[in-house]
Amino acid sequence: IIAVSIALLFTRMDVLKTRNKLESLTSRESSFLLNNLIFLGICFSVLWGTMFPLVSEAVQGARITVG
């Protein structure tokens, strides 16, 4: 699913490009962008904390806990 999604993003990159540029760092659009980047970082840290013990146990055979 991820590979197909990435492939679709790359094939439709010209359609997805915006015509407008960010004019100011305090505009509504840049606030939404910053908000999305913060949530992406939070999602990545939750994914890392969830998957790291599972992958570590599968690779090393030792059980570890986070938190």
Residue pairs with C-beta under 8 A, 6 or more apart in sequence:
9 16
20 29
22 29
22 30
22 33
24 30
49 66
49 67
52 64
52 66
53 63
53 64
53 65
53 66
56 62
56 64
57 63
57 64
